[in-house]
Amino acid sequence: MKKVLLSILALTTFVFANAQIVVRGVSPAPIANNFDFTWADPGGGDWASPDFNQPNTFVEDTLMIVDDGTTGLNPQGNPLSAEGCNPLINDLTGKIAVCYRNTCQFGTKALNAQNAGALAIIIINRDPEAIGMAGGNDGANVTIPVVMLSSVDGAALVNEMQNGPVVVFMGNKLGLYANDGGTTTASCMISKYGSIPKDMADNGYNFDLGMQFANLGSADNDFYAVASVVGPSGTVYYDSIAPINMLSGDTSFIFPGNATSFAPMTNTLWDNGLHTVTYDIGIIGQTDEDDFDNTISSDFYVTQDVLSLAREDASTTVVANSYPQNHTSSYQACMRLQDVYPNTSTGVEGIYFAPYNSGVSESLDGIYLQGEIYEWDDAWVDISGGWNTVTFDVLSAVGDFDWDGTSSSVNGEVVYAPLNSPVILNDNQRYLVCLNSFANDSIGFGYDNTPDYNANYSIYQQPIGALNIDGATWYTGWTSADAVSLGLKIAYDVNVVELETIEGIVYPNPAIDNLTISLEKGNGYANLSVYDIAGRLVSSNNVNTNGGIINVDLTKYENGNYIFNLNFEDGKTTNFNVVIAK
């Protein structure tokens, strides 16, 4: 069954996150911080919830978990009764309802909570991220605020609820305090990469610093803003701007090219390891009365040989902490690559990625996945004209890999696949690096949902990545700013040797019970692997290609589309698409 997240695939034009809209733990102290969230915006037409864009639109009250009386646990181990898919049996009058995402529509959960007296509802995602929510059949009848939190933040709230009352604020805080400034992660620029090899970084890697923040207080004030980058050996970059005169409700845009901007970064030598970008704002001569949103930080890593939008993990590959998917047949998750700061013969040897099976078995055994590196030579320059001006018509494959899951493959963990032939990278050449699944709707790929590339997307006017669902349409990604956990293993002084292919034909095609593979020449022994359209390995055996003719018995194969791969002893390869129709 297709996993329907109706709003997630909408084409988006980036708008900076509104710093005045927050979801924040008020008490007790262990949860007193801001949470990443999404909310039911009535502007989309499928919700009748309050509009958080309007000042003084908020709810602050005590949390209470819903109970619809259903017995048992869902696949995540949470009570089915707390999904709120049926009319509730507990009284939520004057409370903020808390429920889990799993089976029924978001609007249905919210309406059931509303009917039980709730002032608002928090839906806890089953994944470690907050996603867009479609109202579905009942959203138009929901008049209470609806927000979603990640599984991680939701668990923190639920765990604290075991110790006593938990109070949360959600909504627009503009004017609630006299002296208050705020910003968001989506309003602050970050490193262009979550991981970049030291040799690349030392060859001219610098990135722009920039942020947006607002005077959310009722008083006019003078603010300061600070940007810094700190690495293993100390401060790499520091700049401050003050005073910034702001009336109540004003927003300051500190970005490259604006009248107010941070100084350019000019670092020439980078240390291996963790680097942290931090933005701080404050009020000159006043105490910020609500300073939870005054400091924003993001991390990136200078690595030995991994280039990625995702951050490096402890095993020196890439972080994968989220596995979104929404397809029924094929799925491509891609990253855009352009600024690579290459030395002579800098190339890609292989790909790190995190395959994930959300099916009942959660097994990767027999799963076949592919990947490509394309030179992306379409004529578009940037996204200033909207995402619909970005085309994918001139994609020239320059590298690829194949990966076969085994019984020892761990679901969701990062794996490595060498390219069939290394690819030399050229600076200022636009590339699209893609992970491909031709399996059913249960196979997806990992993402690192912590880096927020929203501000980069807006300022640089370049895609962060791209997403293709079921071969139909290209999208900006699950959001316009997410980081697929796809790491390029970089090598230097790469000598690229083209992988030779063996030409041949198959007949008859479509076939019934027998298939003949005719090659241009015999080439010794080869491994013949057959995959179905879902990417599952159907058979694998060694064949003798001397004489150039291979006869294949198809009597045990079911009707369908298959890929026949031949890998020869000398490294040559070929493959054929075969239709079996009995």
N, C-alpha and C positions, 0 to 999 in steps of 0.2 A: 504494500500500500504506500502510495506517495506521501512523504512527510510534508504537509502543507503549512508553510509559514508565509502567508499571502503577501505580507508587506516586505519581506526580505529581498525579493527580486525586483522591486520597483527601481527604475532608473533614477539616480539621485544626482542633484546638483548640490554641491557642498555649501552649507550655511554654517558659520561658526556656532558652536554650542552656546546656548544662552546661559551665562554665568549666574543669572538670578534664579534659575530653576535648579533645585537641589533635592536630593533625598539624603537625609542625615540622621544618624543616631543621636538622640538627645541625652538619654540616660538609660542605664548606668554608664559609668566611665569606660568600661571595656569596649563598648560599641559606639562611643561618641566620636564619630568621624563621618566623612562624606562617602557615599557609595556610588559606583557607576550604575546607571539605570537607563531604562527606556520607559516611555509613558504613552498612554492612550490619548493621542492628540485628536481632538474632534475635527481638526482641519482636514483630516483624511476622508471624512464622510461616513465612516463605519462605526464611529463612537459618538455618544452624546455626553461624554464625560466633561468635567470642567476644563477650561482652557488655562493651563499653567502659564501661558504667555502673558496673561493679564495680571498686573500687580495685585498683591493681597489675596491671591487665590492659592490657598494652602490648607493642609490638615496637619495637626499635631496631636497625637494621642497614643494610647496604649495598644500594643499588638495582642492579637488573639488568633490561634490556629482554628481553621474551620473544621467542622465535623458533619459529614453527611450520612454517617451510620454504616458506610460500606466496610466490610471486613477484609483483612488481608493486607499485603504489601505490594507496592508497585516494583518494577524492575530495578529502581534505584534504592530500594529498601525503605521507602517512606510509606506511611499509612495511606491506603487507598481512600480512607475517609477524609484525609486532608487534601485530596485533590479537588473537592468541592464540585463534583460533576452532577450531583443530585441535590434536591432541596436540603438545606442544612437543618440539623436537629438541635444545634446550640444557638443561643441568643447572642448576637454580636452588637447589640445596641451600644453606640458610643465608642466602638472599638475600630481599629484598623485591622481588617482581616488578613490572614496569611495563609496561602495555599501553595500546593506544588503543581508544576506543569507536568503533564504526561499525556492524557488521552483526549479529553474533551476540549472544546473551543475556549479561547480566552474569554470571550464575551459571556459564555455560559457560566463560567466560574464567577465572574464579576457580578452578574445578575443575581446568582444565588446568594452571594454575600450581601448584596444590596437589600435583597428581600428579607434577610435575617437581621437587618438593622445596621450593617457596617457603614462607617463613615468613608472608608476607602479600602482598597485591597492591594496587597503586595503578592505578586505571583513569583515564586522561586523557580528559576529555570533548572532543567536537569543537567545543563552544561555550565562550565565556568565562564559564562558571559551573559550579558543581557541582550536580547534580540528584539526586533520589531514585532508588534502584536497586531494581528488583524481582529476586528470586532466580530466577524462571523455573523451567525444568525441573530444573536442577541445583543450585539454591541450598541445598536441604535437605541436600546432601552436602558442602557447603563448610564446613570447620572452621577456616579461617584468616581473619584480619581482612581486610576488603575496604573500601577507601575510594575516593572519587572526588575528583579535583581538576579545576579549570577548564583549558581549553586553554592559557591564558596561564601559569598556575602550572606546569602540566605541561611546557610548552616550556622554562621556566626550569630545571627539574630535568634534563631531557634534554640541554639545551645544556651544562649544567655537567658532566654525565657524560662528555662528550667530553674533558674536561680531567683526569679522574681519578675516584677513588671518591667517591660521594655518600652520606652517611648521613642517614637520616630517622627520626624518632620518631613513632609513632602510638599513641594509646590514652589511658588514664587515668593522670594524673600525680599523683593525690592521695597525699601522703605520701612522694614520692620525695626531697623536700628538706625540711630543717628549717624554713627560712624562705622562704615562697613564697605570693604572692597572685596572683589572676588574674581576668580578666573577658573578655568576648567582645563583638563588634560587635552581636550580637543581643540583648545584655543592656543596651544603652545607648540612651536616647532620643535622637532626632535632630530636626531641624527638621521641621515639618509638611509643608513643600514643599521640593523640591530647587531650585526656581526660583520667585521671587515678585517681581512688579513693585514698584518703589520706592513708587509712590503708594499701593499697597495696604499695603505694609510700614509706611509712615509713618502709616497710619490705624489703628494699634493692634495691629500684628502682634507677638506674643510667643509663646513656646512653653515648655513645661516641660522642665526638666533632671532626669534621673534615671538611675540605674544599679543593677546588681546585680553584686557580686563575691564571691569566696570566699577563705577562708584554706585554701590547698591544702597548706600545709606541715604537718609533724608536730608543730611547736611552737605553743603558744598565743602570740598576739602582739597588739599594738595597731597599728591601721592608720590611715592618713589617706586621704581622698578629695577630689579637686579637680575642679570643672567650670568650663570657660571657653569663651567665644565671642570669636574675634578676627576683625575685619574689616579692610578696607583702611586705615582710620585708627587701628587699634590695638584694644585690648581693649574689647569691648562688654559683657561679663559675666564675673564671677569670683566663685566662692564655694568655701570649703574647710570640711571637717568633720574634727575630730580631738579626742580619740582615739576610735577605734572598737574596742572590746574584742572579740576574736574567738578562740574556742577552735579547735583544729585541726578542720578540716572544716566550720566554720560558714560561713553565707552571710549577707551584709548586703544588705538591700533599701532603697536610698535613692531613694524615689519620692514624688511629691506625695501628701499625706494620711497618710504614715507618720510614726512618731515621729521618725525621722531623715530629713530631706529637705533638698535644696538650696533656697536662697532663690528666690522668684519673679523672673522676668525682667521688667524694667520699662523697656525701651528705647523711646524715642519717635521717634528719628530714625536712619534707616539709610543707609549709604553704598551706592552701586552697586558691584557686584563680588562677589568671592569672600569667603565667611565660613566659618570652620572651628570646629566644635564639638569640644572635646577633654576627655576624662576621664582622670585620672591617679590611680593608687592606689600606696601604698607602705607600708613597715613602719617604724614609729617606732623609731629606735635600732638597726635591723638592716639588713643588705644583703639584698635579695631575690635569692635564688640562681638564679632562673629568671625574669627580668623581661621576657620577650618579650611577655607578655600583660598588662602593667601600664598601657599607654597605648592608648586607642582614640580615633580621630578620624573625623569625617565632615564633608563639605562641603555648603554650599548657596550659592545665588547670589541677590543682589538685582539684578533685571534692569530693563530699560526697559519691556518690555511682555509678557513671557512668564510664565505661571503653569503650573507643572507639578510632578508628583512627581519627575520626572527632573531631573538637573542641566543647567544651561546649557552649551553647548559654545562653541568658539571663533567659530563663525558666528552666535552669539547666538540659536540655536534650542534644541534639546535633544539630549542625549547618547543614542545608541542603540548598544549594544554586545552585545546578545544577542537572538536571534530564535526563541524557543520556539514550538512548535506541535504539535498532537496531534489533528487533526480530519480527517474525510473529506469533509465538505460545507461547513458553515457554522462561523464562528468570530467571536465577539465578545470584544474586549479592552477593558475599561472602567476608568475611575478614578472614585472617589467624590469629590464636591466639596461642601463645606458652609461652611467658614469662609473667606469671601472678602474681608472687610474693605473693602467697596465705598465709593467716593465716589458722589456723585450721578450716576446714569446710567452706572455702570460696566458695560461689556458685553463680550461675546466677538464678535470679528469673523471669526475663522477658527481653523483647527486645524493645528498642526505634527504630523507623525507620520512613521514610517519603514516603508514597505511592503517586504516581502521575499519573494522567490520562491526556495524551496529546490529547485525542480525542476531537471531536466537543463539546460534552456535558461537558467535564472536571469534570464529577461527579464520586464520589467513592461509591455512593449508590449501594448496592448489589454486590460489588466487594469482592471476596473471595481470600485471600492471605495466604500463609503458610511460615513457617520458620523452620529450623533444626539446631541443634548443632551436629556436627560429631566429633568423634575421628578419626583423619586422620593418619592412621598407615601404609601408603605405605612406601617402603624401601628407597626412595630417601633421600639424606642428604641436598643438596643445589642445586642451579641453575647453578653451575659452568659449567656443561655440556650442558647448554642450556635449554630453557623452555620445549622442547620436552622430556626431561628426567623426568619431573615432572608428576607423575601419580595420578589418582584419583580412584584407584581400591579397596582400603581397607578403606572405609568410614563406620564407625559404628555410627548410630544415637543414641545419648544419651539424646536428649531433642528436643522438638518441640513446636510450637504454631500455633494457627489458628486465623485469624483476618477477621472480616466481616465489610465492609464499610456500613455506614448508610447515611441518608440524611443530617445528621449534620457533617459528616466527611469533613474537609476542604482540598481541593486538595493541595498537596505539603507540608502540615504541618506535623510536627512530631507527631506520635501516639505511644501508648504503648500497647504491647500485653504480658500478663503473659504467662510463659511457662506452659504447662500442668503438668509438674513436675519439681522442681528445679534441677539444674545440679551442682554437686560439681566439682570445677576446680582443676586439678593437675598440678603443675609446671613441665615444660619440656615435657608435653604432647602436641603434635601438634593437634590443633582443626581447623575445618573449620566451620564458622558460616554463614549460607546462608539465604537470603530472596528469596522466590520463587513466581513467577507469572505464572499462566497457562492461562492467559487471552490473548486477541488479542494484536496487536502491539502497542496499546496505553497505556498500563500499565507499569510503570517503578518505579524506586526508587531514592531517593535523594542521592546526594554526596556532600561532602564538598570539593570544588575544590581549596581551599587556601593552605592547607598543601601540600608540595611537597616532596614525599618520594623517589625521584630518587636516591639520594646519599646513603640513607639507603639501598635501593634495591641492589645497586652495592656492597657496603662494606659488609653488612651482608649476601649477597647471599641468601636471603630468599624472597619468594613472599610477597607482601603487601596484596594482595587479589587474587581473581579469579573470572572468569566470564564465564557463560555457556549460549550460545545463541541457542535456538531451540533444545536443548538436544543433539547437535552434538559434539561440541568441547569445551574444556576448554581453556580459554585465560588468560593472565596475568591481564586483566582488560581493561578498556577503554584506559588507558595508563598503563605502568608498575608501576605507582607511585600514583594512585588515592586513595582517602579515601571514602569508602561507608559510608553514614550517618547511621550507625548501632551501637547503644549503648547498652551495656550489663548492666542491673541493677544488681549490686553486693550486696549480702547479706552475713552475717557472722553467724556462728553457725547454718548452714543450716542442717536440717534433711530431707533427701531425702526419700520420700515415693513413691514407684513405683505406677504409675497410672494403675489400673487394666483395662483390656479390656475384653469384652464379645465375646466369639467365636461364629461364626455362618456362615451360607451360604445363598446365594440368588439363586433363580431359578424361571423360566428358565432364562438363561443368555447366549446369547442375549434374550431379552424379547420383547413382542409385546404390549399387552394391560394390562397385569396383571403381578405383580411381588410378589413373596413370600419371606419374610425374615424369616429364621428359626434360632432361637437363642438357645444356649445350655441350657438356662433356662430363665424363665420370671424374670423380674427385675423391676416391677412397671411401672411407666410412664417414657417416654423419649421424647426428642425433635428430630424429624426427619427433617434434613435439606438436601436439594438436590441442588447440584451445577452442572452447565454444565462445559464442558471442558475449557471454557473461564474463569472459576472461578466465574461466576455470580450466585447469589442465585436464584434458580428457584422456590422453594417452601419451606415452613417451617411450621410444625404443630406438636402438641403433639399427641403421640400414646400410647396405653396401650399394654405393652409387656407381661402381665400375660399370661401364657401358652406357651410363647416363639415363637409365630407365629404372623407375621405382614403381612397383605395383602395390597398391594399398587396398586391403580388404575392408569394406565399409559396412559389412553385415551387422556389426554390433553398434553402429552409430545411429542415433535418432535423427529425424529430420531437423534441419536447422542450418545456420551459418557457422562456419568454422575457419580458423586460421591455422594453416599448416606451416610450421617453421622448421627449416633445415639449417643446422649449424655443423659445419665441416671441421675436420681435424686440423686443417691449416688456417682456421680463423675466418674463412669465407662463410657467407650466409645467404639465404634467400627465404622468401615466404610467399604464400599464395592464399587468397581468399577462396573458399570452396563452399558451395551450396549443396547440401544433400537433400534430395526430394524423392522419396520412395513412393 
